[in-house]
Amino acid sequence: MTVEDIESNPEIRALIIQADRVLEKLGYTEHGIRHAKLVSRGAGQILTDLGYPPRTVELARIAGFLHDIGNVIHRDFHAQSSALISFWMLQRMEMPISEISLIVSAIGNHHEENGLPINEIAAAVILADKSDVHMSRVRNPNMIKFDIHDRVNYAARRSVVHVDRLAGVIQMEIEIDTSVSSVMEYFEIFLSRMVVSRKAAEALGTKFELIINNFKLS
């Protein structure tokens, strides 16, 4: 089974689309197909750059695509809901239980509030997920004056993860328009995400570095 099989499954796509609608009603930024694909690609690229086997890369891509599907139920404990829904869907698609177990463990531990990088797949998904800070995720730019999450995301003009295998470093580089939001506001709401990102990088045997507006924090 490949990530293409997962992405093209109409039931999975319908659940992710509905999950994004739930978050829209709750006032959250975009968590739909765009975010799912970006995290999928990012998680796979991180493990590819670090030299992991192709099948491990594929499982990370699958986990990345499915990681937020549980928002269809509720935002609270969505990592665990996502893991349970993914278990059910992947079992229906006859994926081996040995692979399902790795994927659902990673998905269930991707959220910074109650998760940890318990395997390389989880670590890659965490890093890819937390790096998706970008203005395109803001649904209503008129709200940036009132909502700090929208304001910080709208201020993020570029966000990318760099992997230097030889140096043993994973860098998260973010460009913030400080006329929209300050760097301090970024840390105010995303500090816990950076902490879990550091733990994820360490779980992959690397050092985590954060670069904001060309200033490196490590």
URVEN-V392194 format. One line per field, one symbol per residue. ss: DSSP state (2 for helix, 1 for strand, 0 for the rest). burial: # if it has 9 or more other ideal C-beta (glycine too) atoms within 8 Angstrom, else .. Layout:
ss=???
burial=???
//
This chain:
ss=00222220022222222222222222000000222222222222222220000222222222222200222200000222222222222222000022222222222200000000000222222222220000222000222000022222222111111111000011111111000000222222222222222222222000111111001110
burial=#.#.###.#..##.######.###....#####.##############.#.#...#################.....##########.###.#.#...##.#########.#..#.#.#################.##....##...#########..#.#.##....##########.##.#.###.##..############.#######......
//
